[in-house]
Amino acid sequence: MASAGGGPVRAARRRQAALAYLFLTPALLFFAVFLVLPLLFAVLLAQSRWAGFDVGAV
């Protein structure tokens, strides 16, 4: 019969997974800030209407 808490093996795996996520966090933040966000901003700009430097609109 299995114990209710999962035992020391489950706790060790949970610590190992938490440590892996801790080491992945800087890389994921770098990826998000320098790749995903500019890509989303470029798509947003591509969908907008911009008349250029039209003096008459000012």
mmCIF file of the N, C-alpha and C atoms, coordinates in Angstrom:
data_MODEL
# 
_entry.id   MODEL 
# 
loop_
_atom_site.group_PDB 
_atom_site.id 
_atom_site.type_symbol 
_atom_site.label_atom_id 
_atom_site.label_alt_id 
_atom_site.label_comp_id 
_atom_site.label_asym_id 
_atom_site.label_entity_id 
_atom_site.label_seq_id 
_atom_site.pdbx_PDB_ins_code 
_atom_site.Cartn_x 
_atom_site.Cartn_y 
_atom_site.Cartn_z 
_atom_site.occupancy 
_atom_site.B_iso_or_equiv 
_atom_site.pdbx_formal_charge 
_atom_site.auth_seq_id 
_atom_site.auth_comp_id 
_atom_site.auth_asym_id 
_atom_site.auth_atom_id 
_atom_site.pdbx_PDB_model_num 
ATOM 1   N N  . MET A 1 1  ? 0.829  -1.182 0.000   1.00 0.00 ? 1  MET A N  1 
ATOM 2   C CA . MET A 1 1  ? 0.000  0.000  0.000   1.00 0.00 ? 1  MET A CA 1 
ATOM 3   C C  . MET A 1 1  ? 0.882  1.257  0.000   1.00 0.00 ? 1  MET A C  1 
ATOM 4   N N  . ALA A 1 2  ? 0.569  2.225  -0.814  1.00 0.00 ? 2  ALA A N  1 
ATOM 5   C CA . ALA A 1 2  ? 1.367  3.443  -0.937  1.00 0.00 ? 2  ALA A CA 1 
ATOM 6   C C  . ALA A 1 2  ? 1.073  4.387  0.220   1.00 0.00 ? 2  ALA A C  1 
ATOM 7   N N  . SER A 1 3  ? 2.076  5.137  0.595   1.00 0.00 ? 3  SER A N  1 
ATOM 8   C CA . SER A 1 3  ? 1.872  6.104  1.673   1.00 0.00 ? 3  SER A CA 1 
ATOM 9   C C  . SER A 1 3  ? 1.124  7.330  1.142   1.00 0.00 ? 3  SER A C  1 
ATOM 10  N N  . ALA A 1 4  ? 0.499  8.047  2.045   1.00 0.00 ? 4  ALA A N  1 
ATOM 11  C CA . ALA A 1 4  ? -0.335 9.188  1.661   1.00 0.00 ? 4  ALA A CA 1 
ATOM 12  C C  . ALA A 1 4  ? 0.487  10.343 1.115   1.00 0.00 ? 4  ALA A C  1 
ATOM 13  N N  . GLY A 1 5  ? 1.676  10.556 1.611   1.00 0.00 ? 5  GLY A N  1 
ATOM 14  C CA . GLY A 1 5  ? 2.483  11.695 1.205   1.00 0.00 ? 5  GLY A CA 1 
ATOM 15  C C  . GLY A 1 5  ? 3.278  11.477 -0.065  1.00 0.00 ? 5  GLY A C  1 
ATOM 16  N N  . GLY A 1 6  ? 3.415  10.217 -0.482  1.00 0.00 ? 6  GLY A N  1 
ATOM 17  C CA . GLY A 1 6  ? 4.182  9.956  -1.681  1.00 0.00 ? 6  GLY A CA 1 
ATOM 18  C C  . GLY A 1 6  ? 5.588  9.489  -1.394  1.00 0.00 ? 6  GLY A C  1 
ATOM 19  N N  . GLY A 1 7  ? 6.062  9.724  -0.212  1.00 0.00 ? 7  GLY A N  1 
ATOM 20  C CA . GLY A 1 7  ? 7.361  9.218  0.186   1.00 0.00 ? 7  GLY A CA 1 
ATOM 21  C C  . GLY A 1 7  ? 8.515  10.108 -0.216  1.00 0.00 ? 7  GLY A C  1 
ATOM 22  N N  . PRO A 1 8  ? 9.706  9.666  0.164   1.00 0.00 ? 8  PRO A N  1 
ATOM 23  C CA . PRO A 1 8  ? 10.910 10.473 -0.114  1.00 0.00 ? 8  PRO A CA 1 
ATOM 24  C C  . PRO A 1 8  ? 11.267 10.544 -1.595  1.00 0.00 ? 8  PRO A C  1 
ATOM 25  N N  . VAL A 1 9  ? 10.885 9.536  -2.372  1.00 0.00 ? 9  VAL A N  1 
ATOM 26  C CA . VAL A 1 9  ? 11.210 9.559  -3.804  1.00 0.00 ? 9  VAL A CA 1 
ATOM 27  C C  . VAL A 1 9  ? 10.434 10.680 -4.495  1.00 0.00 ? 9  VAL A C  1 
ATOM 28  N N  . ARG A 1 10 ? 9.163  10.807 -4.172  1.00 0.00 ? 10 ARG A N  1 
ATOM 29  C CA . ARG A 1 10 ? 8.344  11.868 -4.772  1.00 0.00 ? 10 ARG A CA 1 
ATOM 30  C C  . ARG A 1 10 ? 8.843  13.249 -4.327  1.00 0.00 ? 10 ARG A C  1 
ATOM 31  N N  . ALA A 1 11 ? 9.235  13.392 -3.085  1.00 0.00 ? 11 ALA A N  1 
ATOM 32  C CA . ALA A 1 11 ? 9.750  14.669 -2.587  1.00 0.00 ? 11 ALA A CA 1 
ATOM 33  C C  . ALA A 1 11 ? 11.059 15.035 -3.290  1.00 0.00 ? 11 ALA A C  1 
ATOM 34  N N  . ALA A 1 12 ? 11.904 14.046 -3.524  1.00 0.00 ? 12 ALA A N  1 
ATOM 35  C CA . ALA A 1 12 ? 13.173 14.308 -4.216  1.00 0.00 ? 12 ALA A CA 1 
ATOM 36  C C  . ALA A 1 12 ? 12.921 14.720 -5.659  1.00 0.00 ? 12 ALA A C  1 
ATOM 37  N N  . ARG A 1 13 ? 11.958 14.063 -6.322  1.00 0.00 ? 13 ARG A N  1 
ATOM 38  C CA . ARG A 1 13 ? 11.634 14.445 -7.690  1.00 0.00 ? 13 ARG A CA 1 
ATOM 39  C C  . ARG A 1 13 ? 11.052 15.849 -7.750  1.00 0.00 ? 13 ARG A C  1 
ATOM 40  N N  . ARG A 1 14 ? 10.231 16.198 -6.762  1.00 0.00 ? 14 ARG A N  1 
ATOM 41  C CA . ARG A 1 14 ? 9.651  17.538 -6.722  1.00 0.00 ? 14 ARG A CA 1 
ATOM 42  C C  . ARG A 1 14 ? 10.742 18.590 -6.526  1.00 0.00 ? 14 ARG A C  1 
ATOM 43  N N  . ARG A 1 15 ? 11.707 18.317 -5.654  1.00 0.00 ? 15 ARG A N  1 
ATOM 44  C CA . ARG A 1 15 ? 12.836 19.248 -5.458  1.00 0.00 ? 15 ARG A CA 1 
ATOM 45  C C  . ARG A 1 15 ? 13.665 19.369 -6.731  1.00 0.00 ? 15 ARG A C  1 
ATOM 46  N N  . GLN A 1 16 ? 13.864 18.242 -7.402  1.00 0.00 ? 16 GLN A N  1 
ATOM 47  C CA . GLN A 1 16 ? 14.650 18.245 -8.638  1.00 0.00 ? 16 GLN A CA 1 
ATOM 48  C C  . GLN A 1 16 ? 13.930 19.042 -9.734  1.00 0.00 ? 16 GLN A C  1 
ATOM 49  N N  . ALA A 1 17 ? 12.630 18.891 -9.830  1.00 0.00 ? 17 ALA A N  1 
ATOM 50  C CA . ALA A 1 17 ? 11.859 19.642 -10.827 1.00 0.00 ? 17 ALA A CA 1 
ATOM 51  C C  . ALA A 1 17 ? 11.876 21.135 -10.503 1.00 0.00 ? 17 ALA A C  1 
ATOM 52  N N  . ALA A 1 18 ? 11.751 21.488 -9.228  1.00 0.00 ? 18 ALA A N  1 
ATOM 53  C CA . ALA A 1 18 ? 11.796 22.899 -8.835  1.00 0.00 ? 18 ALA A CA 1 
ATOM 54  C C  . ALA A 1 18 ? 13.158 23.502 -9.163  1.00 0.00 ? 18 ALA A C  1 
ATOM 55  N N  . LEU A 1 19 ? 14.209 22.759 -8.941  1.00 0.00 ? 19 LEU A N  1 
ATOM 56  C CA . LEU A 1 19 ? 15.552 23.242 -9.252  1.00 0.00 ? 19 LEU A CA 1 
ATOM 57  C C  . LEU A 1 19 ? 15.735 23.410 -10.756 1.00 0.00 ? 19 LEU A C  1 
ATOM 58  N N  . ALA A 1 20 ? 15.175 22.495 -11.539 1.00 0.00 ? 20 ALA A N  1 
ATOM 59  C CA . ALA A 1 20 ? 15.265 22.609 -12.997 1.00 0.00 ? 20 ALA A CA 1 
ATOM 60  C C  . ALA A 1 20 ? 14.547 23.868 -13.478 1.00 0.00 ? 20 ALA A C  1 
ATOM 61  N N  . TYR A 1 21 ? 13.353 24.129 -12.947 1.00 0.00 ? 21 TYR A N  1 
ATOM 62  C CA . TYR A 1 21 ? 12.632 25.345 -13.330 1.00 0.00 ? 21 TYR A CA 1 
ATOM 63  C C  . TYR A 1 21 ? 13.393 26.596 -12.889 1.00 0.00 ? 21 TYR A C  1 
ATOM 64  N N  . LEU A 1 22 ? 14.054 26.517 -11.755 1.00 0.00 ? 22 LEU A N  1 
ATOM 65  C CA . LEU A 1 22 ? 14.838 27.662 -11.288 1.00 0.00 ? 22 LEU A CA 1 
ATOM 66  C C  . LEU A 1 22 ? 15.971 27.975 -12.262 1.00 0.00 ? 22 LEU A C  1 
ATOM 67  N N  . PHE A 1 23 ? 16.629 26.947 -12.775 1.00 0.00 ? 23 PHE A N  1 
ATOM 68  C CA . PHE A 1 23 ? 17.711 27.169 -13.732 1.00 0.00 ? 23 PHE A CA 1 
ATOM 69  C C  . PHE A 1 23 ? 17.195 27.572 -15.110 1.00 0.00 ? 23 PHE A C  1 
ATOM 70  N N  . LEU A 1 24 ? 15.979 27.162 -15.468 1.00 0.00 ? 24 LEU A N  1 
ATOM 71  C CA . LEU A 1 24 ? 15.414 27.525 -16.763 1.00 0.00 ? 24 LEU A CA 1 
ATOM 72  C C  . LEU A 1 24 ? 14.847 28.939 -16.797 1.00 0.00 ? 24 LEU A C  1 
ATOM 73  N N  . THR A 1 25 ? 14.511 29.497 -15.666 1.00 0.00 ? 25 THR A N  1 
ATOM 74  C CA . THR A 1 25 ? 13.861 30.807 -15.604 1.00 0.00 ? 25 THR A CA 1 
ATOM 75  C C  . THR A 1 25 ? 14.648 31.914 -16.312 1.00 0.00 ? 25 THR A C  1 
ATOM 76  N N  . PRO A 1 26 ? 15.940 32.098 -16.088 1.00 0.00 ? 26 PRO A N  1 
ATOM 77  C CA . PRO A 1 26 ? 16.651 33.182 -16.806 1.00 0.00 ? 26 PRO A CA 1 
ATOM 78  C C  . PRO A 1 26 ? 16.620 33.003 -18.322 1.00 0.00 ? 26 PRO A C  1 
ATOM 79  N N  . ALA A 1 27 ? 16.760 31.784 -18.800 1.00 0.00 ? 27 ALA A N  1 
ATOM 80  C CA . ALA A 1 27 ? 16.735 31.549 -20.239 1.00 0.00 ? 27 ALA A CA 1 
ATOM 81  C C  . ALA A 1 27 ? 15.351 31.837 -20.812 1.00 0.00 ? 27 ALA A C  1 
ATOM 82  N N  . LEU A 1 28 ? 14.311 31.446 -20.102 1.00 0.00 ? 28 LEU A N  1 
ATOM 83  C CA . LEU A 1 28 ? 12.954 31.698 -20.573 1.00 0.00 ? 28 LEU A CA 1 
ATOM 84  C C  . LEU A 1 28 ? 12.632 33.184 -20.559 1.00 0.00 ? 28 LEU A C  1 
ATOM 85  N N  . LEU A 1 29 ? 13.107 33.901 -19.558 1.00 0.00 ? 29 LEU A N  1 
ATOM 86  C CA . LEU A 1 29 ? 12.901 35.357 -19.518 1.00 0.00 ? 29 LEU A CA 1 
ATOM 87  C C  . LEU A 1 29 ? 13.630 36.037 -20.670 1.00 0.00 ? 29 LEU A C  1 
ATOM 88  N N  . PHE A 1 30 ? 14.859 35.631 -20.934 1.00 0.00 ? 30 PHE A N  1 
ATOM 89  C CA . PHE A 1 30 ? 15.629 36.182 -22.050 1.00 0.00 ? 30 PHE A CA 1 
ATOM 90  C C  . PHE A 1 30 ? 14.898 35.918 -23.369 1.00 0.00 ? 30 PHE A C  1 
ATOM 91  N N  . PHE A 1 31 ? 14.409 34.697 -23.535 1.00 0.00 ? 31 PHE A N  1 
ATOM 92  C CA . PHE A 1 31 ? 13.671 34.314 -24.737 1.00 0.00 ? 31 PHE A CA 1 
ATOM 93  C C  . PHE A 1 31 ? 12.428 35.175 -24.901 1.00 0.00 ? 31 PHE A C  1 
ATOM 94  N N  . ALA A 1 32 ? 11.707 35.396 -23.810 1.00 0.00 ? 32 ALA A N  1 
ATOM 95  C CA . ALA A 1 32 ? 10.471 36.178 -23.882 1.00 0.00 ? 32 ALA A CA 1 
ATOM 96  C C  . ALA A 1 32 ? 10.761 37.640 -24.186 1.00 0.00 ? 32 ALA A C  1 
ATOM 97  N N  . VAL A 1 33 ? 11.744 38.212 -23.531 1.00 0.00 ? 33 VAL A N  1 
ATOM 98  C CA . VAL A 1 33 ? 12.009 39.645 -23.664 1.00 0.00 ? 33 VAL A CA 1 
ATOM 99  C C  . VAL A 1 33 ? 12.605 39.990 -25.028 1.00 0.00 ? 33 VAL A C  1 
ATOM 100 N N  . PHE A 1 34 ? 13.502 39.152 -25.526 1.00 0.00 ? 34 PHE A N  1 
ATOM 101 C CA . PHE A 1 34 ? 14.223 39.516 -26.744 1.00 0.00 ? 34 PHE A CA 1 
ATOM 102 C C  . PHE A 1 34 ? 13.732 38.813 -28.004 1.00 0.00 ? 34 PHE A C  1 
ATOM 103 N N  . LEU A 1 35 ? 12.760 37.904 -27.899 1.00 0.00 ? 35 LEU A N  1 
ATOM 104 C CA . LEU A 1 35 ? 12.263 37.251 -29.093 1.00 0.00 ? 35 LEU A CA 1 
ATOM 105 C C  . LEU A 1 35 ? 10.743 37.345 -29.194 1.00 0.00 ? 35 LEU A C  1 
ATOM 106 N N  . VAL A 1 36 ? 10.048 36.914 -28.181 1.00 0.00 ? 36 VAL A N  1 
ATOM 107 C CA . VAL A 1 36 ? 8.589  36.853 -28.249 1.00 0.00 ? 36 VAL A CA 1 
ATOM 108 C C  . VAL A 1 36 ? 7.974  38.249 -28.218 1.00 0.00 ? 36 VAL A C  1 
ATOM 109 N N  . LEU A 1 37 ? 8.379  39.096 -27.292 1.00 0.00 ? 37 LEU A N  1 
ATOM 110 C CA . LEU A 1 37 ? 7.792  40.433 -27.200 1.00 0.00 ? 37 LEU A CA 1 
ATOM 111 C C  . LEU A 1 37 ? 8.045  41.288 -28.443 1.00 0.00 ? 37 LEU A C  1 
ATOM 112 N N  . PRO A 1 38 ? 9.272  41.332 -28.975 1.00 0.00 ? 38 PRO A N  1 
ATOM 113 C CA . PRO A 1 38 ? 9.453  42.088 -30.226 1.00 0.00 ? 38 PRO A CA 1 
ATOM 114 C C  . PRO A 1 38 ? 8.658  41.508 -31.392 1.00 0.00 ? 38 PRO A C  1 
ATOM 115 N N  . LEU A 1 39 ? 8.525  40.195 -31.449 1.00 0.00 ? 39 LEU A N  1 
ATOM 116 C CA . LEU A 1 39 ? 7.739  39.579 -32.509 1.00 0.00 ? 39 LEU A CA 1 
ATOM 117 C C  . LEU A 1 39 ? 6.269  39.992 -32.403 1.00 0.00 ? 39 LEU A C  1 
ATOM 118 N N  . LEU A 1 40 ? 5.722  39.969 -31.210 1.00 0.00 ? 40 LEU A N  1 
ATOM 119 C CA . LEU A 1 40 ? 4.338  40.394 -31.012 1.00 0.00 ? 40 LEU A CA 1 
ATOM 120 C C  . LEU A 1 40 ? 4.156  41.880 -31.321 1.00 0.00 ? 40 LEU A C  1 
ATOM 121 N N  . PHE A 1 41 ? 5.130  42.687 -30.938 1.00 0.00 ? 41 PHE A N  1 
ATOM 122 C CA . PHE A 1 41 ? 5.062  44.118 -31.226 1.00 0.00 ? 41 PHE A CA 1 
ATOM 123 C C  . PHE A 1 41 ? 5.135  44.379 -32.728 1.00 0.00 ? 41 PHE A C  1 
ATOM 124 N N  . ALA A 1 42 ? 5.956  43.621 -33.441 1.00 0.00 ? 42 ALA A N  1 
ATOM 125 C CA . ALA A 1 42 ? 6.057  43.768 -34.893 1.00 0.00 ? 42 ALA A CA 1 
ATOM 126 C C  . ALA A 1 42 ? 4.744  43.394 -35.575 1.00 0.00 ? 42 ALA A C  1 
ATOM 127 N N  . VAL A 1 43 ? 4.092  42.352 -35.086 1.00 0.00 ? 43 VAL A N  1 
ATOM 128 C CA . VAL A 1 43 ? 2.792  41.975 -35.648 1.00 0.00 ? 43 VAL A CA 1 
ATOM 129 C C  . VAL A 1 43 ? 1.774  43.069 -35.373 1.00 0.00 ? 43 VAL A C  1 
ATOM 130 N N  . LEU A 1 44 ? 1.807  43.634 -34.178 1.00 0.00 ? 44 LEU A N  1 
ATOM 131 C CA . LEU A 1 44 ? 0.893  44.725 -33.839 1.00 0.00 ? 44 LEU A CA 1 
ATOM 132 C C  . LEU A 1 44 ? 1.132  45.937 -34.735 1.00 0.00 ? 44 LEU A C  1 
ATOM 133 N N  . LEU A 1 45 ? 2.380  46.296 -34.950 1.00 0.00 ? 45 LEU A N  1 
ATOM 134 C CA . LEU A 1 45 ? 2.694  47.425 -35.821 1.00 0.00 ? 45 LEU A CA 1 
ATOM 135 C C  . LEU A 1 45 ? 2.315  47.142 -37.275 1.00 0.00 ? 45 LEU A C  1 
ATOM 136 N N  . ALA A 1 46 ? 2.470  45.915 -37.702 1.00 0.00 ? 46 ALA A N  1 
ATOM 137 C CA . ALA A 1 46 ? 2.136  45.566 -39.074 1.00 0.00 ? 46 ALA A CA 1 
ATOM 138 C C  . ALA A 1 46 ? 0.635  45.677 -39.325 1.00 0.00 ? 46 ALA A C  1 
ATOM 139 N N  . GLN A 1 47 ? -0.167 45.516 -38.304 1.00 0.00 ? 47 GLN A N  1 
ATOM 140 C CA . GLN A 1 47 ? -1.615 45.583 -38.455 1.00 0.00 ? 47 GLN A CA 1 
ATOM 141 C C  . GLN A 1 47 ? -2.179 46.986 -38.273 1.00 0.00 ? 47 GLN A C  1 
ATOM 142 N N  . SER A 1 48 ? -1.339 47.932 -37.911 1.00 0.00 ? 48 SER A N  1 
ATOM 143 C CA . SER A 1 48 ? -1.830 49.293 -37.676 1.00 0.00 ? 48 SER A CA 1 
ATOM 144 C C  . SER A 1 48 ? -1.746 50.122 -38.956 1.00 0.00 ? 48 SER A C  1 
ATOM 145 N N  . ARG A 1 49 ? -2.521 51.175 -38.996 1.00 0.00 ? 49 ARG A N  1 
ATOM 146 C CA . ARG A 1 49 ? -2.484 52.099 -40.138 1.00 0.00 ? 49 ARG A CA 1 
ATOM 147 C C  . ARG A 1 49 ? -1.625 53.285 -39.736 1.00 0.00 ? 49 ARG A C  1 
ATOM 148 N N  . TRP A 1 50 ? -0.615 53.549 -40.523 1.00 0.00 ? 50 TRP A N  1 
ATOM 149 C CA . TRP A 1 50 ? 0.278  54.655 -40.238 1.00 0.00 ? 50 TRP A CA 1 
ATOM 150 C C  . TRP A 1 50 ? 0.422  55.458 -41.513 1.00 0.00 ? 50 TRP A C  1 
ATOM 151 N N  . ALA A 1 51 ? 0.132  56.732 -41.453 1.00 0.00 ? 51 ALA A N  1 
ATOM 152 C CA . ALA A 1 51 ? 0.170  57.583 -42.630 1.00 0.00 ? 51 ALA A CA 1 
ATOM 153 C C  . ALA A 1 51 ? 1.551  58.133 -42.911 1.00 0.00 ? 51 ALA A C  1 
ATOM 154 N N  . GLY A 1 52 ? 2.505  57.796 -42.104 1.00 0.00 ? 52 GLY A N  1 
ATOM 155 C CA . GLY A 1 52 ? 3.841  58.340 -42.280 1.00 0.00 ? 52 GLY A CA 1 
ATOM 156 C C  . GLY A 1 52 ? 3.929  59.714 -41.640 1.00 0.00 ? 52 GLY A C  1 
ATOM 157 N N  . PHE A 1 53 ? 4.881  60.478 -42.066 1.00 0.00 ? 53 PHE A N  1 
ATOM 158 C CA . PHE A 1 53 ? 5.046  61.819 -41.510 1.00 0.00 ? 53 PHE A CA 1 
ATOM 159 C C  . PHE A 1 53 ? 4.241  62.796 -42.339 1.00 0.00 ? 53 PHE A C  1 
ATOM 160 N N  . ASP A 1 54 ? 2.949  62.705 -42.204 1.00 0.00 ? 54 ASP A N  1 
ATOM 161 C CA . ASP A 1 54 ? 2.034  63.560 -42.949 1.00 0.00 ? 54 ASP A CA 1 
ATOM 162 C C  . ASP A 1 54 ? 1.831  64.858 -42.167 1.00 0.00 ? 54 ASP A C  1 
ATOM 163 N N  . VAL A 1 55 ? 2.292  65.965 -42.720 1.00 0.00 ? 55 VAL A N  1 
ATOM 164 C CA . VAL A 1 55 ? 2.188  67.257 -42.042 1.00 0.00 ? 55 VAL A CA 1 
ATOM 165 C C  . VAL A 1 55 ? 0.734  67.707 -41.930 1.00 0.00 ? 55 VAL A C  1 
ATOM 166 N N  . GLY A 1 56 ? -0.095 67.323 -42.868 1.00 0.00 ? 56 GLY A N  1 
ATOM 167 C CA . GLY A 1 56 ? -1.489 67.713 -42.854 1.00 0.00 ? 56 GLY A CA 1 
ATOM 168 C C  . GLY A 1 56 ? -2.266 67.063 -41.705 1.00 0.00 ? 56 GLY A C  1 
ATOM 169 N N  . ALA A 1 57 ? -1.833 65.941 -41.224 1.00 0.00 ? 57 ALA A N  1 
ATOM 170 C CA . ALA A 1 57 ? -2.522 65.249 -40.138 1.00 0.00 ? 57 ALA A CA 1 
ATOM 171 C C  . ALA A 1 57 ? -2.151 65.827 -38.783 1.00 0.00 ? 57 ALA A C  1 
ATOM 172 N N  . VAL A 1 58 ? -1.105 66.602 -38.713 1.00 0.00 ? 58 VAL A N  1 
ATOM 173 C CA . VAL A 1 58 ? -0.631 67.136 -37.429 1.00 0.00 ? 58 VAL A CA 1 
ATOM 174 C C  . VAL A 1 58 ? -1.459 68.289 -36.969 1.00 0.00 ? 58 VAL A C  1 
# 
